[in-house]
Amino acid sequence: MTYRVEVKNPCRCFLRSGMAENESFETADTAKAAAEAMVEQMERDFCKKHDFVLTRSTFAYTITIVPGR
């Protein structure tokens, strides 16, 4: 069984970052750690015009990039 980390609505900062929009992992814990690390990096390094919403489904963690408030 594989677990995915996927990014929805990639912004220009994300596209320039070289991060992958979809990645697969062997365990849920590994996928969760990777998704949380990606969100942390995006919050730290990106332009601050977006928010990053991390959600979990059965076999995936999805990071949705939304306009900032």
N, C-alpha and C positions, 0 to 999 in steps of 0.2 A: 504494500500500500504506500502511496506517495501523498505528500501534503504539499500544497502550493502556496506561494506568496505571489499575489498579483497586484498590479497598480492600475487603478482606473483614473481616467481623465488626466493623463500626464501633462504637466505644464512645461514651459520652455526650460526652466531650471532643471527639471527632472531629465528631460531629453538630453541636455548638455552634460549631465552628471556622469553618464556612462553606466548608470544602474540598469539592471534588467527589469523589464516590465513583468516577466513571469519567471519564476524559479521553482524547482521541485526539491523536496527534502524527504529523507527517509522517515523522520519522526515528527510528530506534532510539536514536540518541545523545540526541536531544531528550527522548524518553520516559524514558530512563535518568536523565538529569540532573534531570528533574522529579520522578521517583520518589525519588531520593536527597535532593532538597531537601525533599520532603514528610516523609520519615522524619526528617531532621535537625530540622525544625520541630516535629514531634510529640514527639520526644525532649526537646527544649528546653522546649516550652510546655505539654505535657499534664500530667496529675496524677501521673505516675510509677507508676501502678498496672498499667500494661500494657507489654509489649514489642512491637516492631514488626519483623516478619520480611519482608525483601524478597527475592522470588524472580523469576526470569526464565523465561518460556516463549518459544516462537518469535516471537510477535507481541505479547507483553504483559509488563509488569512488575506483579507483584501484591504489595501490602503487606497482610500478614495481621496483625491486631491480636490478640494473645494475652495471657492473664493474666500478670502479672509474677511473677518468681520470688522 
